[in-house]
Amino acid sequence: MRITYHGHSCFEWVHGSHRILIDPFLSGNPSAKVKPEEIDANWILLTHGHGDHLGDTVSIALRTGATVIAPHELAVWLQGKGVNVHGMGVGGGFRFEFGHVKMTPALHGGAIEADGQVLYGGSPAGYLVTVDGKRIYHAGDTALFSDMKLISRGEPVDLALLPIGDNYTMGPEDALIAAEWLNARHVVPMHYGTFPVIEQDPHAFVSRLEQKGIGGTVMKPGDTLEL
């Protein structure tokens, strides 16, 4: 599987004929190197409805025909926009063509900000995605919570994508704890540096991961890794 980072919390996963986007915030993202119209997708995963995660979902999904996997209430709202959706609830799992998806908790907000209104968007979430035996955890926007110890069920997480920005999510200190609780083999930090209030040093974070025997990679927008 090839994984490309597009800045903030947006990643693109390519596995065979499947192109999976998560939280495609590209327009208005100062770190993104790709435009929404340059992205193809079969599937889009959304962790919650905030603008820096919902992003360009509607335009990409309408153009490509991608199915959007999202918290149920957010999926209903997207369906009203003409988007193909698959709604899920926290704790639920489903086997899609590309692999198995389990929706995990996230401690955050989930509102949709649209047309000057703040709408209920369901519970925010993360995802544990299993593809060809590889387990990828995208934490979404979350604080540290003790039930992270249960997400992996004692099995290693091959790749954990963890926010480190602080202020709106957990910061580096809590993300280090999360990596241990998740039994993560490798961690990529995300959700930092996009705005001044979430500036962090990702290299210092990865260095501290490595001191704990956990692999880490700082990905710049456009960087790709193989899993």
PyMOL commands that set and color helices and strands:
alter all, ss='L'
color gray80, all
select helices_A, chain A and resi 36-38+51-54+57-64+72-79+148-151+172-181+196-198+202-211
alter helices_A, ss='H'
color red, helices_A
select strands_A, chain A and resi 2-5+11-15+18-22+43-45+67-71+84-88+93-95+100-105+112-114+117-119+125-131+134-138+159-163+186-190+215-216+224-226
alter strands_A, ss='S'
color yellow, strands_A
deselect
rebuild
show_as cartoon
